[in-house]
Amino acid sequence: MKLDSSISAVITGGASGLGAATARVLAAKGVKVAIFDLQKEKGEAVAAEIGGVFCEVNVTSDESVAAGFAKARAANGQERILVNCAGTGAAMKTASRSKEDGSIKFYPPSAFDWLIQINLVGTFRCIAMSAAGMMTLDPANEDGERGAIVNTASVAGEDGQMGQVAYSASKAGVIGMTLPIARDLMSEGIRVNTILPGIFETPLMMGAPQNVKDALAASVPFPKRLGKPEEYAHLALTMIENGYFNGEDVRLDGAIRMAPR
């Protein structure tokens, strides 16, 4: 896909981290960008910086997502690009025994479901609504391309660690639905790909103690550092611009394979 000012994009989770980096890279190409996020102050700041529009959106709500797309499309026109970066994490074992008193507890299914609703169903909700909109567009080139979608999973979707059962399941779901969605949309000229980031310099990670960050960086085979959001954005850009990139899930992780704990 050729990127210029005739193209518009929606970035979920675009107020910070991987999403904000992607918003900046696309805007630098002239793309009109709309940011979906719950972090209003940060989202508005990024939107102002790149000349985009901010939409306060909760990806777990049909109504909120629909309203976000309506606002984005009113400002920028129908998007040809969707990048899904909205998501969260939680750590808890399936069942565990207290070291203090030996009591046993299990992971509440309601808490498991909460994470699935954000990371997996929220991603699907945005894909489905965006794809329906993209289908109203005329093809943009001789291949018949109408749009490109990039999702964010995680290396935890393939080698999740202890305590990551809900997070790993949610991200494995994103990986698992990539190819079927690409096949669902193939006759409409809409491509779908997914990135599996390793350990990145996101706001959540940068809040960790320095010794923790140093240990994580040392665990990466090469280069021995955390990934930079701009590196994620570069891969997302490649997936969008390369018209033969479709139905793929790609690790971006410095060759790390996560240990059990």
Summary of the structure (lengths in Angstrom):
residues: 261
radius of gyration: 18.5
end to end distance: 40.8
largest distance: 67.4
contacts: 902
relative contact order: 0.15
helix: 45%
strand: 17%
